[in-house]
Amino acid sequence: MAVGNHVENPFEYALKHLVRAFSGPPNRKDAAARAAARVEPHVRKIGTADLMASLKKGFGDFGAARDDVVFIAIIYPLAGLVLAALAMRYELLPMVFPLLSGFALVGPLAAVGLYEISRRRERGEAVSWLDAARVAQSPAIGSIVGMGLILVGLFALWMATAYQISLLAFADGPPVTMAHFVNEVFATGGGQAMIVIGIGAGFFFAVAALAISVVSFPLLLDKHVDLDVAIRTSLKVVAANPGTMALWGLIVAGALVLGSIPALVGLIVAVPVLGHATWHLYRRAVAHDD
């Protein structure tokens, strides 16, 4: 027996809109548009010259829009400092470094607004901080959020892994002073094992994050492709350019380390420059019709 005028309960309503958000833009009703969202772009071979050119353009975007993007970048070091302060307050000193280094895993998500500014500048449009905020109005916002949740999940998994590794050095309990912490890390076998294993695990998480996100967010923002298409394209870029992408990863890591000295203040420059440069790297690594 057919039932008419069915009233959705709150769970049905939320589920319907969640599925709609992650299945693509809501205005994509015709088959042609849906097919376009499934097209995987061709990737290009790139080299060191492309990395340098992308960084140069990144500095150019930062210089041109400096007053507009500093407020975005400053959130990054402030958040890092808050996380570190919380860790020290609750006697979680072994987690300070994992917190700060792991925060870089979600960096591509934090830089989405910077990609939008670079995209608009590339088209010759005037930009302001409001343009960064308009990412929320993108037809691909559902997929962008989905990609962000994946990176947040990686961050959470890294933190859980780092905590388990820290138990190697602090089996008797967390350090209560900085001197105790330094002694346990550098003067004991458990601490040295923690360093070696931690670096290895951190490298794995960093490579995973780079591989799935190096061009994913710019591609989602630019072409509104589906989430799985963006991730596969990012993996293809890394597979086609392993040496270049490894160098890019080192550049990003080095810039973030230098930017963290002192007190993460340098990230106010490093984060927006890397964000803008990532957009230009995407434009060089992924073929476009325009």
C-alpha positions in Angstrom: 0.0 0.0 0.0 1.5 3.3 -1.1 2.0 5.9 1.5 1.7 9.6 0.5 3.0 12.7 2.1 5.6 10.9 4.2 7.0 13.2 6.8 10.8 12.7 7.3 12.0 12.2 10.8 15.2 14.1 11.8 17.5 11.2 11.1 16.1 10.7 7.5 16.4 14.4 6.9 20.0 14.6 8.1 21.0 11.4 6.2 19.5 12.7 2.9 21.4 15.9 3.1 24.6 14.3 4.2 24.5 11.9 1.2 23.6 14.8 -1.1 26.6 16.9 0.2 29.2 14.1 -0.3 27.8 12.9 -3.7 28.6 16.2 -5.4 27.2 19.7 -6.1 23.4 19.8 -5.6 22.8 21.5 -9.0 24.4 18.5 -10.9 21.2 16.9 -12.2 21.9 16.0 -15.7 23.9 13.0 -16.8 26.5 15.0 -18.7 27.4 17.0 -15.6 27.7 13.9 -13.5 29.9 12.3 -16.1 32.1 15.4 -16.1 32.6 15.0 -12.3 33.9 11.5 -12.9 36.5 12.4 -15.5 40.1 12.0 -14.2 42.4 14.7 -15.5 45.7 13.8 -17.2 48.8 14.4 -15.1 52.0 15.9 -16.3 55.7 15.2 -15.6 57.1 18.0 -13.6 60.6 18.8 -12.3 62.6 20.9 -10.0 62.1 24.0 -12.2 58.3 23.6 -11.7 58.7 23.6 -8.0 60.9 26.7 -8.0 58.5 28.5 -10.4 55.5 27.5 -8.1 57.3 28.8 -5.0 58.1 32.1 -6.9 54.5 32.5 -7.8 53.5 31.6 -4.2 55.7 34.5 -2.9 54.2 36.7 -5.5 50.6 35.9 -4.4 51.6 36.4 -0.8 53.2 39.7 -1.5 50.2 40.9 -3.5 47.6 39.8 -1.0 49.7 40.0 2.1 47.2 42.1 4.1 44.4 39.8 3.1 45.9 36.4 4.0 48.0 37.1 7.1 45.0 36.8 9.3 44.4 33.3 7.9 47.9 32.2 8.4 48.1 33.5 11.9 45.5 31.0 13.0 47.9 28.2 12.2 50.7 29.2 14.7 48.3 30.3 17.3 46.5 26.9 17.2 49.9 25.2 17.4 50.8 27.2 20.5 47.5 26.4 22.1 47.9 22.7 21.5 51.4 22.8 22.9 50.3 24.7 26.0 47.5 22.3 26.7 49.9 19.4 26.3 52.4 20.9 28.8 49.6 21.8 31.2 48.3 18.3 31.4 51.7 16.7 31.7 51.7 15.4 28.1 55.1 16.7 27.2 55.9 13.7 25.0 52.9 14.7 22.8 54.1 18.3 22.1 56.2 17.4 19.1 53.6 15.0 17.7 51.0 17.7 18.1 53.1 20.3 16.3 54.4 18.1 13.5 51.1 16.3 13.1 49.3 19.6 12.7 51.0 19.9 9.3 48.9 16.9 8.2 45.8 19.1 8.1 47.7 22.0 6.6 46.2 21.5 3.1 42.7 21.9 4.6 43.7 25.1 6.3 45.1 26.5 3.0 41.9 26.0 1.0 41.1 29.7 1.2 44.6 30.5 0.0 44.0 28.3 -3.1 40.9 30.4 -3.8 42.8 33.6 -3.6 45.5 32.3 -6.0 42.8 31.0 -8.4 41.2 34.4 -8.5 44.5 36.3 -8.9 45.4 33.9 -11.8 42.2 35.1 -13.5 43.1 38.7 -13.0 40.4 39.3 -10.4 40.8 41.6 -7.4 41.0 39.6 -4.2 40.2 40.2 -0.5 39.9 38.0 2.6 36.2 37.6 1.8 37.2 35.6 -1.3 38.9 33.1 0.9 35.8 32.7 3.0 33.7 32.1 -0.2 35.2 28.7 -0.5 32.2 27.6 1.7 30.0 28.5 -1.3 31.8 26.3 -3.7 29.7 23.6 -5.4 32.3 21.1 -4.3 32.1 22.0 -0.6 30.8 18.6 0.3 33.9 16.9 -1.2 36.2 19.5 0.3 34.8 18.8 3.7 35.1 15.0 3.1 38.8 15.4 2.1 39.3 17.5 5.2 37.8 14.8 7.4 40.2 12.2 5.9 43.1 14.4 6.9 41.7 15.0 10.3 41.4 11.2 10.6 45.0 10.8 9.7 46.0 13.4 12.3 44.0 11.6 15.0 45.6 8.2 14.0 49.0 9.8 14.1 48.4 11.2 17.6 47.2 7.8 18.8 50.3 6.1 17.3 52.6 8.7 18.8 51.1 8.2 22.2 51.7 4.5 22.1 55.2 5.1 21.0 55.8 7.5 23.9 55.0 4.7 26.3 58.4 3.2 25.3 60.3 6.0 27.0 57.8 6.8 29.8 56.5 3.4 31.0 56.7 4.6 34.6 54.5 7.7 33.9 54.7 11.0 32.0 57.5 13.5 32.9 56.6 16.2 35.4 59.4 18.6 34.5 61.2 19.6 31.3 64.5 18.3 32.7 63.0 14.9 33.4 61.6 14.8 29.9 64.9 15.7 28.2 66.8 13.1 30.2 64.3 10.3 29.4 64.3 11.1 25.7 68.0 11.5 25.1 69.7 9.6 27.9 67.8 6.3 27.9 67.4 3.4 25.5 63.6 3.8 25.6 63.9 7.4 24.7 66.2 6.8 21.8 63.9 4.0 20.5 61.0 6.4 20.8 62.9 8.9 18.5 63.7 6.3 15.9 60.3 4.7 15.8 58.5 8.0 16.0 60.4 9.4 13.1 59.7 6.4 11.0 56.0 6.4 11.8 55.8 10.2 11.3 57.4 9.8 7.9 54.7 7.2 6.9 51.9 9.5 7.9 53.5 12.5 6.1 53.9 10.5 2.9 50.3 9.3 3.1 49.0 12.8 3.6 51.1 14.3 0.8 50.1 11.5 -1.6 46.4 11.9 -1.2 46.2 15.7 -0.8 49.0 17.3 -2.9 46.6 18.4 -5.6 43.2 17.1 -4.2 42.0 20.4 -2.7 43.0 22.6 -5.6 41.4 20.1 -8.1 38.1 20.0 -6.1 38.0 23.8 -5.9 38.9 24.2 -9.6 37.0 21.5 -11.4 34.4 20.3 -8.8 35.3 16.6 -9.5 34.2 13.9 -7.1 36.2 13.2 -4.1 37.6 9.8 -5.1 38.6 11.3 -8.5 40.6 14.0 -6.8 42.4 11.5 -4.5 43.2 9.2 -7.4 44.5 12.2 -9.4 46.7 13.2 -6.5 48.1 9.7 -6.2 48.8 9.7 -10.0 50.7 12.9 -9.7 52.9 11.4 -7.0 53.4 8.2 -8.9 54.3 10.0 -12.1 56.7 12.3 -10.3 58.1 10.5 -7.3 61.4 12.3 -7.1 59.9 15.8 -7.6 57.1 15.1 -5.1 59.7 13.8 -2.6 61.6 17.1 -3.0 58.4 19.0 -2.6 57.7 17.2 0.6 61.1 18.1 1.9 60.6 21.7 0.9 57.3 21.8 2.8 58.7 20.1 5.9 61.8 22.4 5.9 59.7 25.5 5.5 57.4 24.5 8.3 60.4 23.7 10.6 62.1 27.0 9.9 58.7 28.7 10.3 58.3 27.2 13.7 61.4 29.0 14.9 60.9 30.9 17.1 57.5 30.1 18.7 55.9 29.3 15.3 55.9 33.0 14.3 57.5 32.2 11.0 54.5 30.2 10.0 52.7 33.4 9.4 54.8 33.6 6.2 55.5 30.0 5.5 51.9 28.8 5.5 50.5 31.3 3.0 53.5 31.0 0.7 53.3 27.2 0.7 49.5 27.4 0.2 49.7 29.7 -2.8 52.6 27.7 -4.2 50.6 24.5 -3.9 47.9 26.0 -6.2 50.5 26.8 -8.9 52.1 23.4 -8.5 48.6 21.9 -9.1 48.3 23.9 -12.3 51.6 22.6 -13.5 51.0 19.0 -12.5 47.5 18.5 -13.8 46.5 19.1 -17.5 43.7 21.7 -18.1 41.5 22.5 -21.1 41.5 26.2 -20.3 
